[in-house]
Amino acid sequence: MIVEYESKQTPIHKLDPRAKFIWLVATIVISIIWTDPVYLLGLGLVTVIIGCIGQFPWAKMKGTFMFLLIVTVVITLIQGATYVPKVVWLANPERVAFHLIPGWIPMIGPAWPVRIGGLIYGLSMALKVFVVLITISVFGYVTSPSEVVQIIVRLPFVSYKSGFVVSAASKFVPVIQIQLATLRDAERSKGVDFDSGSFTEKVKKTSSMLVPLFANALSMADTMALAMESRAFGYSKNFTMIRPYQMRVSDRLMVIFSVGGLVASIVCLAVFKLGAL
């Protein structure tokens, strides 16, 4: 996740993880089927409101948003110059808004016309990326990794062993990152400068840490395997949950809001073309 989970007592944090997962899936599906930028902006606004209720730290997304803004401009210009869809509510989608190479440039311009229809379509594609990114980030911030694992394990076609693998992997990543930072500090204390030198020299300096890092990872995996064997992991197919979940009124309202919004968007798109270009 771009933003790590934080334990808080907000209304969104307190929701059943299944309800939050249903909201995640519904929002992503709606963002995929809609192509109208106005509707996508509305969907993004709803996602931002949910994030604000969950006290999402928007400042941590500043760098990501700046990068996506550049990607948005590139996607919008490319689509505007190369593709013209049949916009339902636009009278003349082939009308030229401007040229990427203006007419005042001699011998070349005007060239590469950017049309209104393609410009709107490119903006819609960029908004889809924004909505999906914000939705996944908010979900990761308000849902702990253990809750995600319990969602996976509760699926009827998924073995609880798969859930354990996902849980173990999520726990290993921050530990490996901490060990890598410790090894890097140890190398710096010996006079190794990771910022200087050519690309090949930097690779050689970094590769010196891979052996102890790999050895530590194997040691942790061996310790975990011994702990699993001592508890007879995998002996029985029946298992119990440490934290049983039960849908409350707020959880049911979130599910109704998510599923209802998804169904309504599909019906309105199919019947009235609402949400389509």
VONU-174448 format. One record per residue (C-alpha): x, y, z; residue in three letters. Coordinates in nm, 2 decimals, padded with zeros to 4 digits. Layout:
BEGIN
(node (X; Y; Z); "ala");
...
//
This chain:
BEGIN
(node (00.00; 00.00; 00.00); "met");
(node (00.11; 00.36; -00.07); "ile");
(node (-00.01; 00.47; 00.28); "val");
(node (00.03; 00.22; 00.56); "glu");
(node (-00.25; 00.12; 00.79); "tyr");
(node (-00.30; 00.32; 01.11); "glu");
(node (-00.52; 00.21; 01.40); "ser");
(node (-00.78; 00.48; 01.47); "lys");
(node (-01.13; 00.50; 01.61); "gln");
(node (-01.29; 00.66; 01.31); "thr");
(node (-01.63; 00.54; 01.17); "pro");
(node (-01.45; 00.39; 00.86); "ile");
(node (-01.19; 00.21; 01.07); "his");
(node (-01.47; 00.05; 01.28); "lys");
(node (-01.65; -00.09; 00.98); "leu");
(node (-01.65; -00.46; 00.92); "asp");
(node (-01.36; -00.54; 00.68); "pro");
(node (-01.60; -00.73; 00.45); "arg");
(node (-01.81; -00.41; 00.41); "ala");
(node (-01.50; -00.21; 00.33); "lys");
(node (-01.39; -00.47; 00.08); "phe");
(node (-01.73; -00.47; -00.09); "ile");
(node (-01.70; -00.09; -00.11); "trp");
(node (-01.36; -00.12; -00.26); "leu");
(node (-01.47; -00.37; -00.53); "val");
(node (-01.79; -00.17; -00.61); "ala");
(node (-01.60; 00.16; -00.65); "thr");
(node (-01.34; 00.01; -00.88); "ile");
(node (-01.60; -00.16; -01.10); "val");
(node (-01.80; 00.17; -01.13); "ile");
(node (-01.48; 00.36; -01.22); "ser");
(node (-01.42; 00.10; -01.49); "ile");
(node (-01.76; 00.11; -01.65); "ile");
(node (-01.80; 00.49; -01.64); "trp");
(node (-01.63; 00.70; -01.91); "thr");
(node (-01.79; 01.04; -01.84); "asp");
(node (-01.54; 01.26; -01.66); "pro");
(node (-01.83; 01.44; -01.47); "val");
(node (-01.95; 01.12; -01.32); "tyr");
(node (-01.60; 01.00; -01.25); "leu");
(node (-01.53; 01.33; -01.07); "leu");
(node (-01.84; 01.27; -00.86); "gly");
(node (-01.72; 00.92; -00.78); "leu");
(node (-01.38; 01.05; -00.68); "gly");
(node (-01.55; 01.31; -00.46); "leu");
(node (-01.74; 01.04; -00.27); "val");
(node (-01.42; 00.85; -00.22); "thr");
(node (-01.24; 01.16; -00.09); "val");
(node (-01.52; 01.22; 00.15); "ile");
(node (-01.50; 00.86; 00.28); "ile");
(node (-01.12; 00.91; 00.32); "gly");
(node (-01.18; 01.23; 00.51); "cys");
(node (-01.41; 01.05; 00.75); "ile");
(node (-01.14; 00.79; 00.80); "gly");
(node (-00.89; 01.08; 00.86); "gln");
(node (-00.68; 00.98; 00.56); "phe");
(node (-00.34; 01.16; 00.56); "pro");
(node (-00.36; 01.33; 00.22); "trp");
(node (-00.02; 01.50; 00.27); "ala");
(node (00.15; 01.16; 00.23); "lys");
(node (00.00; 01.13; -00.12); "met");
(node (00.15; 01.46; -00.24); "lys");
(node (00.44; 01.31; -00.43); "gly");
(node (00.21; 01.04; -00.59); "thr");
(node (-00.04; 01.30; -00.69); "phe");
(node (00.22; 01.52; -00.86); "met");
(node (00.35; 01.22; -01.05); "phe");
(node (-00.01; 01.12; -01.16); "leu");
(node (-00.07; 01.48; -01.26); "leu");
(node (00.21; 01.46; -01.51); "ile");
(node (00.08; 01.12; -01.63); "val");
(node (-00.27; 01.27; -01.66); "thr");
(node (-00.14; 01.55; -01.89); "val");
(node (00.05; 01.31; -02.11); "val");
(node (-00.25; 01.07; -02.14); "ile");
(node (-00.49; 01.35; -02.21); "thr");
(node (-00.28; 01.50; -02.48); "leu");
(node (-00.20; 01.16; -02.65); "ile");
(node (-00.57; 01.06; -02.65); "gln");
(node (-00.67; 01.40; -02.77); "gly");
(node (-00.43; 01.38; -03.06); "ala");
(node (-00.49; 01.02; -03.16); "thr");
(node (-00.84; 00.92; -03.07); "tyr");
(node (-01.18; 01.07; -03.12); "val");
(node (-01.47; 00.87; -02.96); "pro");
(node (-01.84; 00.93; -03.04); "lys");
(node (-01.94; 01.15; -02.74); "val");
(node (-02.31; 01.12; -02.68); "val");
(node (-02.36; 01.46; -02.53); "trp");
(node (-02.12; 01.65; -02.75); "leu");
(node (-02.23; 01.80; -03.08); "ala");
(node (-01.90; 01.80; -03.26); "asn");
(node (-01.64; 01.58; -03.09); "pro");
(node (-01.40; 01.62; -03.39); "glu");
(node (-01.37; 01.99; -03.34); "arg");
(node (-01.00; 02.09; -03.29); "val");
(node (-00.93; 02.25; -02.95); "ala");
(node (-00.56; 02.34; -03.02); "phe");
(node (-00.25; 02.20; -03.19); "his");
(node (00.04; 02.04; -03.01); "leu");
(node (00.27; 02.22; -03.25); "ile");
(node (00.12; 02.57; -03.29); "pro");
(node (00.08; 02.75; -03.62); "gly");
(node (00.33; 03.02; -03.54); "trp");
(node (00.62; 02.77; -03.58); "ile");
(node (00.74; 02.81; -03.94); "pro");
(node (00.77; 02.50; -04.17); "met");
(node (00.61; 02.27; -03.91); "ile");
(node (00.30; 02.41; -03.75); "gly");
(node (00.02; 02.38; -03.72); "pro");
(node (00.05; 02.00; -03.65); "ala");
(node (-00.09; 01.73; -03.43); "trp");
(node (-00.44; 01.86; -03.37); "pro");
(node (-00.60; 01.79; -03.03); "val");
(node (-00.97; 01.73; -03.07); "arg");
(node (-01.24; 01.79; -02.80); "ile");
(node (-01.36; 01.43; -02.80); "gly");
(node (-01.02; 01.28; -02.76); "gly");
(node (-00.93; 01.54; -02.49); "leu");
(node (-01.24; 01.44; -02.29); "ile");
(node (-01.17; 01.07; -02.33); "tyr");
(node (-00.81; 01.11; -02.22); "gly");
(node (-00.93; 01.31; -01.91); "leu");
(node (-01.17; 01.02; -01.83); "ser");
(node (-00.89; 00.76; -01.85); "met");
(node (-00.67; 00.97; -01.62); "ala");
(node (-00.96; 01.01; -01.37); "leu");
(node (-01.01; 00.64; -01.37); "lys");
(node (-00.65; 00.60; -01.25); "val");
(node (-00.69; 00.86; -00.98); "phe");
(node (-01.02; 00.71; -00.85); "val");
(node (-00.87; 00.36; -00.83); "val");
(node (-00.55; 00.48; -00.66); "leu");
(node (-00.74; 00.68; -00.40); "ile");
(node (-00.98; 00.40; -00.33); "thr");
(node (-00.70; 00.14; -00.28); "ile");
(node (-00.50; 00.38; -00.07); "ser");
(node (-00.80; 00.46; 00.16); "val");
(node (-00.89; 00.09; 00.19); "phe");
(node (-00.53; 00.01; 00.29); "gly");
(node (-00.52; 00.29; 00.54); "tyr");
(node (-00.84; 00.19; 00.72); "val");
(node (-00.80; -00.19; 00.70); "thr");
(node (-00.53; -00.38; 00.88); "ser");
(node (-00.34; -00.65; 00.70); "pro");
(node (-00.48; -00.91; 00.94); "ser");
(node (-00.83; -00.81; 00.85); "glu");
(node (-00.74; -00.84; 00.48); "val");
(node (-00.62; -01.20; 00.55); "val");
(node (-00.94; -01.28; 00.73); "gln");
(node (-01.14; -01.16; 00.43); "ile");
(node (-00.93; -01.39; 00.21); "ile");
(node (-00.96; -01.69; 00.45); "val");
(node (-01.34; -01.65; 00.47); "arg");
(node (-01.38; -01.70; 00.10); "leu");
(node (-01.53; -02.05; 00.05); "pro");
(node (-01.29; -02.15; -00.23); "phe");
(node (-00.97; -02.03; -00.05); "val");
(node (-00.77; -02.25; 00.19); "ser");
(node (-00.67; -02.10; 00.53); "tyr");
(node (-00.31; -02.19; 00.43); "lys");
(node (-00.33; -01.93; 00.16); "ser");
(node (-00.44; -01.67; 00.41); "gly");
(node (-00.14; -01.76; 00.63); "phe");
(node (00.10; -01.72; 00.33); "val");
(node (-00.04; -01.37; 00.26); "val");
(node (-00.02; -01.28; 00.63); "ser");
(node (00.34; -01.40; 00.66); "ala");
(node (00.44; -01.22; 00.35); "ala");
(node (00.29; -00.89; 00.47); "ser");
(node (00.47; -00.93; 00.80); "lys");
(node (00.80; -01.01; 00.64); "phe");
(node (00.82; -00.70; 00.41); "val");
(node (00.86; -00.44; 00.69); "pro");
(node (01.11; -00.66; 00.88); "val");
(node (01.32; -00.70; 00.56); "ile");
(node (01.30; -00.32; 00.51); "gln");
(node (01.42; -00.26; 00.86); "ile");
(node (01.71; -00.51; 00.83); "gln");
(node (01.81; -00.36; 00.49); "leu");
(node (01.82; -00.01; 00.65); "ala");
(node (02.03; -00.15; 00.94); "thr");
(node (02.28; -00.31; 00.70); "leu");
(node (02.30; 00.01; 00.49); "arg");
(node (02.38; 00.21; 00.81); "asp");
(node (02.64; -00.05; 00.91); "ala");
(node (02.81; -00.02; 00.57); "glu");
(node (02.80; 00.36; 00.59); "arg");
(node (02.98; 00.34; 00.93); "ser");
(node (03.26; 00.16; 00.74); "lys");
(node (03.30; 00.44; 00.50); "gly");
(node (03.09; 00.31; 00.21); "val");
(node (02.92; 00.59; 00.01); "asp");
(node (02.61; 00.46; -00.17); "phe");
(node (02.54; 00.79; -00.35); "asp");
(node (02.87; 00.82; -00.53); "ser");
(node (03.02; 00.63; -00.82); "gly");
(node (02.87; 00.50; -01.14); "ser");
(node (02.57; 00.28; -01.17); "phe");
(node (02.78; -00.04; -01.18); "thr");
(node (02.97; 00.07; -00.87); "glu");
(node (02.64; 00.14; -00.69); "lys");
(node (02.51; -00.20; -00.78); "val");
(node (02.83; -00.36; -00.64); "lys");
(node (02.80; -00.17; -00.32); "lys");
(node (02.43; -00.27; -00.28); "thr");
(node (02.49; -00.64; -00.37); "ser");
(node (02.73; -00.67; -00.07); "ser");
(node (02.43; -00.65; 00.16); "met");
(node (02.23; -00.92; -00.02); "leu");
(node (02.41; -01.22; 00.13); "val");
(node (02.35; -01.12; 00.50); "pro");
(node (02.00; -01.01; 00.41); "leu");
(node (01.92; -01.34; 00.24); "phe");
(node (02.07; -01.53; 00.54); "ala");
(node (01.86; -01.34; 00.79); "asn");
(node (01.55; -01.41; 00.58); "ala");
(node (01.62; -01.78; 00.57); "leu");
(node (01.68; -01.78; 00.95); "ser");
(node (01.35; -01.62; 01.01); "met");
(node (01.17; -01.86; 00.77); "ala");
(node (01.33; -02.16; 00.95); "asp");
(node (01.22; -02.02; 01.29); "thr");
(node (00.87; -01.97; 01.16); "met");
(node (00.86; -02.32; 01.01); "ala");
(node (00.96; -02.47; 01.35); "leu");
(node (00.69; -02.27; 01.53); "ala");
(node (00.43; -02.40; 01.28); "met");
(node (00.54; -02.76; 01.32); "glu");
(node (00.53; -02.73; 01.70); "ser");
(node (00.17; -02.61; 01.67); "arg");
(node (00.08; -02.89; 01.42); "ala");
(node (-00.01; -02.63; 01.15); "phe");
(node (-00.21; -02.80; 00.87); "gly");
(node (-00.30; -03.11; 01.07); "tyr");
(node (-00.67; -03.02; 01.08); "ser");
(node (-00.89; -02.87; 00.81); "lys");
(node (-01.11; -02.70; 01.07); "asn");
(node (-00.99; -02.37; 01.21); "phe");
(node (-01.13; -02.09; 01.42); "thr");
(node (-01.10; -01.71; 01.39); "met");
(node (-00.94; -01.51; 01.67); "ile");
(node (-01.17; -01.22; 01.59); "arg");
(node (-01.51; -01.32; 01.47); "pro");
(node (-01.69; -01.06; 01.27); "tyr");
(node (-02.06; -00.97; 01.29); "gln");
(node (-02.23; -00.72; 01.07); "met");
(node (-02.37; -00.42; 01.25); "arg");
(node (-02.61; -00.16; 01.13); "val");
(node (-02.34; 00.07; 01.00); "ser");
(node (-02.18; -00.22; 00.81); "asp");
(node (-02.51; -00.32; 00.65); "arg");
(node (-02.56; 00.04; 00.54); "leu");
(node (-02.22; 00.05; 00.38); "met");
(node (-02.29; -00.27; 00.20); "val");
(node (-02.63; -00.14; 00.08); "ile");
(node (-02.47; 00.19; -00.03); "phe");
(node (-02.19; 00.01; -00.22); "ser");
(node (-02.40; -00.26; -00.39); "val");
(node (-02.69; -00.03; -00.45); "gly");
(node (-02.46; 00.22; -00.61); "gly");
(node (-02.31; -00.04; -00.83); "leu");
(node (-02.64; -00.18; -00.94); "val");
(node (-02.78; 00.16; -01.01); "ala");
(node (-02.48; 00.27; -01.21); "ser");
(node (-02.50; -00.05; -01.43); "ile");
(node (-02.88; 00.00; -01.49); "val");
(node (-02.85; 00.37; -01.56); "cys");
(node (-02.56; 00.31; -01.79); "leu");
(node (-02.74; 00.03; -01.98); "ala");
(node (-03.08; 00.20; -02.00); "val");
(node (-03.02; 00.57; -02.00); "phe");
(node (-02.65; 00.59; -02.10); "lys");
(node (-02.57; 00.78; -01.79); "leu");
(node (-02.20; 00.78; -01.72); "gly");
(node (-02.10; 00.71; -02.08); "ala");
(node (-01.94; 00.95; -02.32); "leu");
//
